C-alpha cells in the first residue's frame, strides 16, 4: 500500500481546482506584477499535477525562471516541490529525489518549517516507492517531529497516515503483533485529527486502510463497515480516487469471501467510474479486475472483452499523455497571445485616461508610505541594537559566572584532595608515633640498664661480654629504627617527590648484598642474585632501595644459620621482584598484620632486635611509587615477598 503523494498541497488544490484554467491564464496575461504572475504560474502547476504531470512541470519551470529573476525564493522552492512530485508520479525517482533535495535546501536556508515538513515527507514518499522502507520511515518521523513541534495538525494527520501505511504493509507481510498495534495507533490518530479538521477528502484513505487492517485481522464485519463508510464519504466529496480505492478493495474482499456477485457489482461500479475519469490508467486497472472476476464467474466472453479493454488502455496511456501535452501547449499559446493583445489595449487606454492629479495623489501616498516605512525601519533597527547589546552583556555575564563557578569547583576539588592527604598523613603519623613510643623506648631502656650494670664493675668478664653483646644489639636496633624514620621523614618533605629513572635492578640488589655482608658472614647465610644483568626497570631508585633493604634485613633476621636467600624476577612479568628465604616463616595472623600498626617486633633466630616499622614504611613507599607488596609464607619453612612494579 502506497502513501499519499504531495497530500500537503491539497488545501491549496481545492481552491485552485474550482478556478478555471482560463481565468488563471487571464491573470497572467493582464498583470504586470511579477509576484502575482509567479504565484499564478505556481497555481496552474498545482492544478495540473494530479492528472497531467508534463504540463504541470512546464508551468512550474516558468514560475522558477521568473522567481530566479526577481528573487522570489519561496516561490522557487514551492515550484521545485511540485516538479519533484510530478517526477515521482512518473516514476522518475532520480530526478524526483534531486529536485526535492534542492527544494529542501532552499527551505532550510529560509528556515521555512512548514516547507521543510513538506519536503522531508515527500523524500519519504520517494524512498517508499523505491522500497527503501526504513529510509522512508526516517524521513516521515523527522517530518512528524517538526509537525509536532509547531502543532501543525494537518501535517500530523498526513504523516500518521503514511506511517500507518508502512506498518500496515509490514503487518500484512510479517503478521507481527507490534506492527498491528502501531498501524492501528497511527491510523486512529490520523482519523481523529482529520475528523476534527473536517478533512473529509483525505479521511477516505484513512478509512480504507483501517478497513483493510480490521478485515485482515479477522474482524471482517468492521472492515467492511469502514470501507463502506469510506465509499460513502468519497461519493459525498466527489472524490473519484477515494471511490475507486474503496470500490476496488470492497470487490476484492467480497471475492475472497465467496460473494462473487457482490464483488462483480463493486468492480462494475469501479469500471464505470474509471470510464468517467477518462484515465486510461484507471480504466486499465478496473478492466483487469472485471476480466479476472468474469473469468471466475465462468463468463469467458466478458472476460475476454474486458481484457481487450485493459490492453487497449495500456497502449493508449503513452499516446494520450503526449497528445494532451501538445493540445494543452497549443491552447496555452493561443490564449496567452490573445490575452497579451487585450492587455496591451487596456493598458494604453488606462495610461491615456490617467490625469496629472491622479499621478500627484499616487506620488504623495508613495512618499507618506515611504516615510512611514523608513521610520519603522529606523525604530526597528534601534530596538535591534539595544537587544543585541543586552544579549552581548548577558552573554559576557554568563561567561564570567561560568568561569567563576568552574574556578570554585576546581578550588573545592583541590581543597578536598588536600584534606584527604592531610588525613592520610595524620593517620600515618599517629600510627608511627604509637610504634616509636613502644619500640624505640625499649632498646634505649635496655641500653641504659646494661650500661649501669657495666659501670658498677661488679660483673665478671663473661657477664661483661654478654652485656656488651646486648648493648650492641640494642644500639643496632635503635640505629635501624632511626635510619628508617629519617628516610621516611625525608620523603614526607614537599621537596622530596617521587623521581623515576631507568636503572639496572641487578646492580641495586648487589649493592644491598654488599651492605649486609657482615651479617651474612656472622650467620653463615648467602644471598643468590638471579636478576639478569640486562634487566632495566623504570622506578624511583631510592624508594625501591629502601623497600629491598628492609625485606632483605627481615629475611636475614629470621633465617637460621646456614640458610639461603634468593632474589628472582618473575619470568612472566620481568618487572616483578621475588625475594624468598628458608627462614622460620609466619603464621596467617602475622601475615595479615605484617604491613599495619598491629604488627610488633619479633626477635630473630639469633636474638636480633627489630623495630616493627620497617615493613610498614616499605608498604608506604611502595604505594608512593605505584608498586604492590604481597607476602606468602608457611610457618616453620619459608617466606616469599613479591614486589610488583
C-alpha positions, -999 to 999 in steps of 0.1 A, spaced: 0 0 0 15 33 -11 12 65 10 -3 97 -4 20 118 -26 20 156 -21 -11 154 0 3 186 16 -8 207 -13 -45 195 -13 -58 225 8 -45 248 -20 -57 225 -47 -93 226 -36 -93 263 -43 -73 261 -75 -94 233 -90 -126 254 -86 -109 281 -107 -110 276 -144 -75 274 -160 -86 302 -185 -91 326 -156 -56 318 -143 -42 324 -177 -61 357 -179 -45 368 -146 -10 361 -161 -18 380 -192 -33 410 -175 -9 416 -146 24 434 -147 31 423 -111 58 396 -113 49 383 -79 13 377 -89 24 362 -122 48 338 -105 22 328 -79 -4 322 -107 20 300 -127 26 280 -95 -12 276 -90 -15 264 -126 11 237 -120 -7 227 -88 -39 224 -109 -23 200 -135 0 179 -114 -25 151 -103 -35 142 -139 -11 158 -163 24 159 -149 42 172 -180 20 203 -182 24 209 -145 62 207 -149 62 233 -177 42 258 -156 64 251 -125 96 258 -146 82 291 -158 75 300 -122 110 291 -112 125 311 -141 106 342 -130 113 336 -94 151 334 -101 149 367 -120 130 385 -92 144 368 -61 111 350 -51 129 322 -32 99 308 -15 80 305 -49 111 287 -63 111 262 -35 73 255 -39 77 251 -77 106 227 -72 84 207 -48 57 203 -74 82 192 -101 96 166 -77 61 152 -70 54 151 -108 86 131 -114 76 108 -86 42 101 -101 61 95 -134 84 71 -115 115 91 -125 129 86 -90 164 100 -96 150 134 -109 124 134 -81 150 129 -54 173 156 -68 145 181 -72 132 176 -37 167 179 -22 171 213 -39 137 224 -25 147 212 10 180 231 8 162 264 0 136 259 27 162 252 53 180 284 43 147 303 47 140 284 80 106 276 65 94 249 90 62 242 71 81 238 38 107 216 55 79 193 68 66 191 32 100 183 16 110 156 42 76 140 38 80 138 0 115 124 4 100 97 25 75 90 -3 104 86 -28 121 61 -6 88 43 -1 83 39 -38 119 27 -41 112 0 -15 137 16 8 112 15 36 135 21 66 148 53 50 112 63 42 103 59 79 133 80 90 121 109 68 84 105 79 95 106 116 118 136 110 88 154 93 65 144 121 88 157 149 87 191 132 49 190 128 45 181 165 69 209 174 47 236 158 15 216 164 6 215 127 -24 192 129 -29 188 91 7 177 86 4 154 116 -27 137 102 -10 131 68 22 117 84 3 95 108 -15 82 77 18 74 59 34 58 89 2 37 93 6 26 56 42 15 63 33 -6 94 2 -20 77 24 -33 49 48 -48 75 19 -64 93 3 -79 62 37 -94 53 51 -105 88 19 -107 109 37 -93 140 15 -80 168 37 -49 174 32 -39 137 -6 -43 141 -6 -22 172 15 6 156 -7 5 124 -39 9 145 -24 36 166 -11 58 137 -42 54 116 -66 61 145 -46 92 153 -48 103 117 -85 96 116 -92 116 148 -73 147 135 -89 146 101 -124 143 117 -116 172 140 -104 193 110 -134 181 89 -109 170 63 -133 146 45 -113 144 13 -82 128 30 -103 109 56 -113 85 29 -79 70 25 -75 65 63 -109 47 65 -98 24 36 -66 14 53 -84 9 87 -109 -12 69 -82 -33 54 -65 -36 88 -96 -49 106 -106 -71 78 -73 -89 75 -71 -92 113 -103 -112 114 -128 -85 122 -143 -87 87 -176 -70 96 -159 -39 110 -135 -39 80 -164 -39 55 -182 -13 76 -152 11 74 -147 5 37 -184 12 31 -181 44 52 -151 54 31 -171 48 -1 -200 70 11 -176 98 21 -158 97 -13 -191 99 -31 -201 128 -9 -169 147 -17 -170 136 -53 -135 121 -47 -131 97 -76 -97 84 -63 -112 76 -30 -142 59 -46 -120 38 -69 -99 27 -40 -129 18 -18 -147 0 -46 -117 -20 -56 -109 -31 -20 -146 -40 -13 -147 -60 -46 -115 -79 -35 -129 -87 -1 -163 -99 -13 -144 -121 -39 -123 -136 -11 -155 -143 10 -171 -161 -19 -196 -134 -27 -187 -133 -64 -219 -115 -73 -212 -87 -48 -176 -85 -59 -187 -81 -96 -212 -54 -85 -184 -33 -69 -160 -39 -97 -186 -28 -123 -192 4 -104 -154 10 -103 -151 3 -141 -180 28 -148 -163 54 -126 -129 49 -143 -145 54 -177 -160 87 -164 -125 99 -154 -112 91 -190 -80 80 -174 -66 51 -194 -45 41 -163 -76 38 -141 -97 22 -169 -69 -4 -174 -69 -13 -137 -107 -16 -135 -109 -36 -167 -83 -60 -155 -103 -66 -122 -135 -71 -143 -117 -96 -166 -105 -117 -136 -139 -117 -119 -157 -126 -151 -134 -155 -156 -141 -167 -121 -178 -164 -129 -173 -186 -160 -183 -157 -182 -153 -160 -205 -168 -139 -233 -169 -108 -210 -136 -117 -195 -121 -116 -230 -138 -82 -237 -125 -66 -206 -90 -80 -212 -90 -63 -246 -101 -30 -230 -73 -34 -205 -47 -39 -232 -60 -10 -253 -59 13 -223 -23 4 -215 -14 11 -251 -32 44 -251 -16 58 -219 16 69 -235 0 83 -266 -27 101 -247 -2 117 -224 18 131 -253 -14 143 -272 -26 161 -241 7 180 -237 6 191 -273 -30 202 -272 -25 220 -239 5 238 -251 -13 250 -283 -43 262 -262 -19 279 -238 0 296 -266 -32 309 -284 -48 320 -251 -18 339 -238 -13 355 -272 -48 369 -272 -47 379 -236 -15 398 -241 -30 417 -270 -61 426 -250 -39 436 -220 -19 459 -242 -50 477 -254 -64 481 -219 -31 494 -207 -28 520 -234 -63 532 -226 -57 534 -189 -25 554 -194 -43 578 -217 -70 585 -191 -46 589 -162 -47 626 -151 -19 647 -136 -39 649 -103 -40 611 -100 -3 610 -105 3 635 -78 -20 617 -54 -2 585 -60 31 603 -55 20 617 -22 7 584 -10 40 568 -20 60 594 -2 39 590 30 43 552 29 80 555 23 84 579 53 64 555 75 85 526 63 118 544 69 106 555 103 95 519 112 128 505 99 148 531 119 128 523 151 133 485 145 170 490 139 173 509 172 154 482 191 176 455 175 207 473 185 195 476 221 186 439 221 220 430 206 238 450 233 217 434 260 223 400 246 261 406 244 261 419 280 241 389 292 264 365 274 295 381 289 279 379 324 271 343 319 307 336 307 321 353 339 297 334 361 306 301 344 343 309 348 339 317 385 318 286 390 345 264 374 372 281 395 352 275 427 347 239 416 384 235 410 393 251 443 368 228 461 383 197 444 418 209 454 407 215 489 391 181 492 423 165 478 444 184 503 422 175 532 424 138 522 461 139 520 463 156 554 440 130 569 462 102 555 494 120 568 479 125 602 468 89 604 502 76 594 520 99 619 497 87 647 505 51 637 542 59 635 545 76 669 525 48 686 552 24 673 580 47 683 566 51 718 567 13 722 597 1 701 622 30 705 618 33 742 626 -4 748 661 -6 732 671 27 749 658 15 783 678 -17 778 709 3 768 707 24 800 702 -7 822 732 -25 806 754 5 809 746 9 845 755 -28 852 788 -24 833 796 8 852 790 -8 886 821 -30 880 805 -60 898 803 -81 867 826 -109 857 843 -110 823 817 -134 809 789 -112 822 806 -81 807 808 -98 773 771 -107 774 762 -71 784 783 -56 756 767 -80 731 733 -69 744 743 -32 741 754 -38 705 722 -55 696 700 -27 712 721 0 696 718 -17 662 680 -19 666 678 17 676 700 27 647 679 8 622 647 24 636 662 59 634 675 52 599 640 42 587 624 71 604 649 96 588 643 80 554 605 82 558 606 118 571 627 129 542 601 115 517 573 135 536 591 168 528 575 186 499 608 189 482 613 151 480 589 139 453 589 106 435 617 107 409 616 78 385 646 68 364 657 38 344 684 16 362 697 -19 364 678 -40 390 707 -65 394 731 -37 404 707 -25 431 705 -60 446 743 -63 446 747 -30 465 724 -43 492 742 -77 492 774 -58 500 757 -38 527 747 -69 546 780 -88 540 789 -87 578 755 -100 590 755 -127 563 790 -138 574 781 -139 611 750 -162 604 767 -182 576 739 -171 551 742 -165 514 722 -144 490 717 -156 454 711 -127 430 694 -142 400 684 -110 384 697 -107 348 723 -80 343 703 -67 312 671 -62 331 663 -25 335 633 -10 352 617 24 354 610 35 390 622 56 420 656 40 428 660 54 464 625 43 475 628 8 459 663 5 476 646 12 510 620 -15 503 645 -41 492 669 -33 521 641 -38 547 629 -70 532 665 -84 530 671 -73 566 639 -91 576 650 -123 557 685 -123 573 669 -117 608 645 -147 605 667 -172 585 686 -197 607 724 -201 602 734 -219 570 702 -208 553 698 -192 518 680 -160 505 672 -158 467 663 -128 446 645 -136 413 624 -119 387 591 -133 376 596 -149 341 560 -140 331 565 -104 343 602 -94 345 594 -62 364 581 -82 393 607 -89 420 605 -120 443 627 -123 475 625 -157 491 642 -172 522 645 -205 540 635 -189 573 611 -197 601 580 -184 583 550 -167 597 515 -176 609 484 -164 590 478 -138 617 513 -124 614 509 -122 576 476 -104 579 491 -77 602 525 -75 586 521 -41 570 500 -23 596 504 -8 631 492 -40 648 525 -57 639 551 -58 667 588 -65 666 599 -101 670 634 -113 678 654 -130 651 668 -165 651 700 -152 668 681 -129 691 683 -99 668 663 -69 678 638 -52 655 615 -22 655 584 -35 637 580 -4 614 604 -13 585 579 -33 565 551 -8 574 572 20 559 581 -2 530 544 -5 522 540 32 523 570 37 499 556 10 476 522 29 474 540 61 466 558 46 435 527 26 423 541 -8 434 524 -36 453 539 -57 480 525 -91 489 538 -120 511 534 -157 510 547 -177 540 545 -211 556 551 -214 593 584 -231 601 595 -234 565 599 -202 543 588 -167 534 585 -151 500 579 -114 493 566 -103 459 571 -67 447 551 -59 416 564 -27 400 
